[in-house]
Amino acid sequence: MPLFAGFPSVILFFVLSGYVLGLPFWRGSQPSYGKYLTRRFFRIYVPYAVLIVIALAVGSRLLFAQLPLSPWFYSIWHSPLTIGIIARQFFTISPDSVISTAVWSLRYEMEISIIFPLICWLIPRIGSWGAPIMAIITFEAGQLLLRIHGHPYLSEAAHTMQYTADFAFGALLSWKRDQIVWLYNRTPLALKIAILGLTTVGYYAASKPIFLPLSACAVIVFAQQSFIKRFLQRPFAEYLGRISYSLYLVHGTILFTTLIMLYGRIPFIEIFTIYIVLSFIAAHLFCVLIEEPSLRLGKRLTQQTPRDSP
């Protein structure tokens, strides 16, 4: 993604999570709720917790750096590392990313994962028309709450509603994937090009927030059915997919470390180059040493034993 599309990329991540998590439900291969939660815990939270430890170890030595950068720079490593703040980061109680930039989105990823089986249970019962309408209503209700200036918990509820709707859009996409493929294959090329153009505008410059998850759905469809699929099946693209979660976790810590240590000492283009190189190296190591072993452990702990077999 272009460097300025951070927030749209997170929304795409939420929609894609709903799509991938929904597939086992529609295929009838979903594990029990306990096994599902265990796998999500080791898939999402354990690597995140390790990252927080690393960010604490690094950030505690670089606190309160003063650089002529935007206010966003001062949101990380500029708060006293009290026990309360550290605990809130570990338990993702606070949406404030004062130790790692990954806190805010992973909080919603883990929260919504808990109720995601309920979403998949509801979708076919509401129906092909009712489910998307309900997702849109939930999203717009969250938007309405955001316009109300009140208690902070109200804003948190609004964000949760919106991001839950993002997961629901992804689940709907995987539920109706066969029909969508059928429709895509029968759509004229000119109309596909027009939709792709509208998708690009909606993804990067949507005037209405609801267009962002809808555009994310279209991105997923085009990625699976168009020429983009051939690119995504190449080894480098598959490798990027493999390390993407680790890259998301570590890149913020690498960014703030390189800025604090190098800003004003070498040209910015060199800082940027070092940041990119170090981010990919750290992401690869984190993926191999932390993320993938944690994922394997979660699967091993939930494997069916002979005693569990019918």
Secondary structure as UniProt FT lines:
FT   TURN            3..4
FT   HELIX           6..27
FT   HELIX           33..40
FT   HELIX           41..45
FT   HELIX           46..59
FT   TURN            60..61
FT   TURN            63..64
FT   HELIX           71..75
FT   HELIX           83..90
FT   TURN            91..92
FT   TURN            101..102
FT   HELIX           103..126
FT   TURN            128..129
FT   HELIX           130..146
FT   HELIX           152..175
FT   HELIX           177..185
FT   HELIX           189..205
FT   TURN            209..210
FT   HELIX           211..225
FT   HELIX           228..232
FT   HELIX           235..262
FT   TURN            264..265
FT   HELIX           268..286
FT   HELIX           287..291
FT   HELIX           292..301
FT   TURN            306..308
//
